Amino acid sequence: MRVEIITPDKELFKGEASYVGVPGVDGGMGFLNNHAPLITVLKAGDVKVRTDKGEETFAVKGGVVEVMNNTVLVLAE
């Protein structure tokens, strides 16, 4: 799936991933290919992105995540 993690200052990640984990306000959640459409608010924590090269972690202070059509868009603070 396609993943973009964007802050007001810069783009932290853009590429393909097999898994994305985010710190939702109601608890952590993870996304795989073909996940149902979803929009939710994020709390401070780590966004984890698993690619074929390994796992990367990005610290966020909050934000919003949108999942739709095998695309995960994280608008982070």
Steps between C-alpha positions, in 0.01 A plus 500: 500500500605860446595696812561871554593659833491879479563773759449875449878529451592201285418160361628230738422196284359423157502154354367147506447305824349171610384628842440833675439533876371826652422629852125570478328699775293189584802268487761379257391366163666343201425494128569238236409488130128523422411658835152650524482879451565688824577847632608545862690733731850417625656566839870546574701186435680306228384422148655171386548421133607154387660478156700232322813672640388477865301710743524876542357699791390863491410693817187717471333740742152432363314541173258319271522179296291414194489149353339458159562292185823344630639844589587609854538876541630625837475875558716534811596776738 
